[in-house]
Amino acid sequence: MFYSISTARTTTTATTATTPATNLEWRKGKVSPIVSGIRARLRLKPMSFNIVRDGDGLPRILLTEPSGSSVEVLLYGGQVVSWKNERKEELLFMSSKAIWKPPKAIRGGIPVCFPQFGNLGSLEQHGFARNRLWSVDNDPSPLPPAKNQSSVDLILKSTEEDLKIWPRSFELRLRVSLHAGKLILIPRVRNTDNKGFSFTFALRNYFSVSDISEVRVEGLETLDYLDNLQKRERFTEQADAITFDVEMDRVYLSTPTKIAIIDHEKKRTFVLRKDGMQDAAVWNPWDKRAKALPDLGDEDYKTMLCVDSAAVETPIFLKPFEEWKGYQELSTVSSSYCSGQLDPRKVLYGCQ
């Protein structure tokens, strides 16, 4: 197995500080229950990051780094909703019809799928972590605390409501770290129950692309995949790269640690590096499916592509007090043309 498991008996502690209520109040002078919950989750030590509050009432944690890139993370869902490079170009897709009101999930950015990926179980699609309120984690042990404006640690603990639909006690943590040209996410799941449990997991990466018909994914050739459009039947990839001209919904199995998403028109390549998540889901709804999704614009499919770091085929099993840790690193490189096509070897093997 690629993922790491550790055993520890730890207790998470938090310190408190107040956040001015006036910053979270609505125009009519009232504070909604969802915002009140968010405010409670912001009670922590003096913050080294910035909080941005937009009209949707969902505070965003703003991470920055010296070269000028930025990331925005919601406490709602523990979800990255924006990643901009040093030229202020948005690198992640966000639906033009995204619903920003709980309890709906937000279509775009990087949702966290836990404890279930897709509809592979009895829970709602992609599990419940993406529509729960997370908290800032003051004790991310054994990781050292984040002490700068480019990292934040978040935590989601099982509640009584969660235990009714998934009777397993857990702590789900996520570290988001921004570097020049690079975004790193470190998810961790700790079993705080007195019995073992299994789960599936994914970081659903909505990449912003110029034109889906001009995009190719390399690194998944010759691999087996489950086709969700054909009742999860198993096939083997025959193409030397994945291209898009129809709807695609697949889970590639036992994938390499590096995958390239090449955008010909922008001459830009996303490089996805991962560990602890052996599968990779690839999804684009194309035109008919896009029109059937109420939170996706009819033409949005043309400028988006999901390539996910996932653990799907073999669920992760944790004994009591064990912890699983994953790793995902997203970066961008300029793509060069060679005889009219991009050089895949430079992308997959030449980028360190």
N, C-alpha and C positions, 0 to 999 in steps of 0.2 A: 504494500500500500504506500501511496505517496504522502498521505497526511501524517501529521505528528500528533501523538496523544501523550498527555502528561497527567500525573495524578497529584492533587494537592487539596488540602483542607484549608480554605482561606475564608476570611470574612471581609466583605466590602464595607468600608466606612465612608461617611461623607461629612463635610463641614458645611456650615450654612453662612449665607450672606444675603442681604436683601436686594431685590431688583425693583426699581421704582415702578409702582403699579401704573402710573400715568402713561408710561411708554407702551403699555399693553392694552390700554383702555380703548374701547371702540368709540366711534364718533358720538354715540348717544350717551356716553358716560358709563356704559356697562361693560363688564368683562365677561366674555363667553366662558362656559365651563372648559372648553378645549384649551383656550388661552390660559385660563387659570392653572390648568394642569401643566402646561408648558412652563409657566412662570415658576411653579414649584420645582420643576426639574432643572432650573437654572440657578438654584441656590447652591453655590459652591465657593471655593476660594477665589480671590481676585482673578479675573479671567485674563489670559494672555492672548485671547482672540477677540474678534469683534462680533457683535450681534447686530444683524440687519433686520429691520422689521418692515415688511411690505404690507400692502393693503389687504392681503389675504389673511392676515392675522397669524401667520405661521412664521415665527422667528427663524432666521437663517444664521448659522454660524459661518462667518466669512474668514477663510484662511488665505493668507498671502505669503509671498516669498520675494526676496530682493530683486529677482529678474523681472518681476511684474505680473507673473501669472497668478491666478486666483481660483478658489474653489468655494462653493456654497453648499452647506450641509444642513438639512432639516432635522430637528429633533423628532418630528413626525416621520416615522418610518426609518429613522437613522439613515436617511437617503441623501446621497449626493445629487444635487439638482443642477449644478453648473460647474464646468471646468473650462477656464479660459487661459489661453497661452499668453506669452508676454506681449503679443500684438493685440490682445483683447478679443481674439477670435474664439467663439464658442465651439468647443470640441464635442460636447454631448448634445444629443437630440432631446428636445422637449416637445411633446404633442401640442399642436395649436389649439386642441380642445381638452387639454389636461384639466382634470377636476381637482381643485386645490382645497376642497372641503372634506374633512373627515366625516365618515369613516372610509371614504373612497381612497383607493390606491392612486398614486400619481404616476401617469404614464410618461416616462422619460427619465433621464439621468441614470442613476445606478440603484435600482431597488434591491433590497436584501430579501431573498426568498428563503424562508425558514418557518416551520420545520418541514415544509413540503415544497417540492418543485413541481410546477404545473398542476395537473389534476391527478397526480400519482398518489392518491390517498383519499381520506374522507373529509379533509379540511377544504377551505376555500382555495381557489386558484392561487398557487404560489405561497400558501401559508398565510399566517397572520402578522408576522413581524413588520411587514411593510406598511401596515395601517395601525400601528400602536405608537404610543408616545414613549420615546426613549429618554434617558437622562444622561447628563455629562458624568463621566466616570472619573472620580478623583483618585481611585486606587486600581490602576490597570495591571497590578502585579501579575505575573513576573516581568511584564514590560515596564521600563522606567517611565515615570510620569512625563507627559508632554509639557514642555515649559517654553514654548515659543509660539509665534503667530502662524505657524505653518502646519500644526498638528492638533488633533483633538481626539479624545477617547470618549466613546459613547457606550451605554449599557442598557440592555433590556432584560428585566427579570420577569419570570412568570407570575401572573396575577391569579386571583381566584377565578376571574372570568376565563382566562386561558386554560386553567386546569379543568374547567368543565368540558371543554371541547378537545383538549389534548392533555390528559392527566399525567404530566411529567414535569417535575420542577427543574428549571434551568436558569442559567445566566448566559445571555448572548452579548458579546462585546464586539466593538468595531473601532479600530484605530484608522483614522484618515490622515495621511501625511502628504503634504505638497512639497515638491522639489522642482527645480528648474527643468521644465520639459518632461516632468514625470509626476504621476499620481499613484500613491501606494495605499492599498486597503488591506488591513490585517483583521480578518474575522476570527472570533474564537467562541466556542460553545463549551460551557462547563455543566456537567451533570451534578445538580445539587439535590437529586432525589436519592432515595434509599434503594432504588432498583435501577437496572440498566435500561437504556432506551436507544432507539435508532432514529435517524432523521436523514432527509435529503436537503441539499443546500445549493444555492447559486447566488452569484453576484450578476445581475442582469444588466449588461452594459449596452446602453442605447448610444451608439456612435452616430455623430452627425456626419453625413456624407454629401457630396455634391449631387450625385446622380447614381442611384442604386444600380442602374444598368451598366455603369462604368466602374463598378467595384468588383474586386476579386479577393477571396480569402485563401491564403496559402498556409500550409502546415498540417492540413487535415486530409490530404490525398492518401489513398489506399486504405484508409481506416474504415472500420465498421461504424454504422450509425443506425439509430432508431428513428423511423420516419413517423412522426406524430400525425401526418396527414393520411397515413395508411395503417392505422391501428397499431402503431409502434412496431411495425414489421422491421426486421433487421436486414440491412443491405450493406454492401461494401462500396465505398466511394471509388468511382472509376476515372473521374476527371483529374487532370493535373493541378487544377485549382477550382474553387467554387465560384461560380458566377450566378447572376440572378436575372431571370426573365419571367418567373412565375412565383407564386407563393411558396415559401420554404419554412418548414418547422421541423428541425432535426436535432437529435442529441448525438454528437460524435463521441465515441467511446475510447478510453485509454489514450487520450490525446497527449501530444508533446507539451513541454513546459513553455513553448513559445509559438505564438500564432500571429500572422501578419494580416492586417486588413488594409488593402491597397486601394487608394482612391486615385484613379488615373487623372481625372479632371483637375483635381487640386494638387496633383503631384505630391501627395502626402500619404504616409503610411502610419497607421496605428500599430504598435507592437504590444501584444498582450503576453505578459509573462505570468505564470501562475505556479503554485505548489499547493498540495493538499486537496485539490479539486481536479480529479483525473479526467473529467468529461468536459465537453464544450457544446453548449446549445447554440444553434444558429437559427435566427428567425427574421423573416420579413413577410408581412401580411399580403403584400401586393394589392391590386386595386379593389377586387370584390370584397375581400376580407376587411380591408381598411374602411370601406363604406359601411360595413356591418358593425363596426366597433364605435360606440357612442362617444368615447373619449379620444378618438383619433380622427384627424382631419382627412378628408377624402384623398388629398394629394400628399399627405405626410409620408406615406410609404416610400416616396421617391428620394427622400433625404435622410432616411434612417436605416440602421442595420443593428440588430442585436447579435453580439457574439459573447456568450456568457462563460464565466468560470463556474463549473458545476460539479457536484458530486451526486449523481443520479442513479446510475445503473447499480452500484453497490452502496447501499445506505451506510452512513457512518454510525458505528455502535460505540457507545460510551458506558463504561461501568460507573457506579457511584463515585463521585468526586474526580473522575477523569475529565480532562479538557482536550478538545480538538482545536488545532490552529491551522488556518489557511493563509495564503499569501497571494495577492494580485498586484501587479505593477503595470500601469498603462503609460506608454510614452509615444511620442511622435517623432518621425524622421522624414526628411525630404526624400522623395522617390526620384530615381534617375531612370531615364529611358535608355533602352538598349535594343536596337533593331525594331523599334516601334513598340516594344513591351518593357515592362518594368523588370529589373533584374531580381528574381526572387532570392537568389543566393545571398545577395548583399543585404536584403531585408531580414531573412531568417537566420543567416549565419554570420553576417558581417557586422551586425549592430550589437555592441556590447553594453 
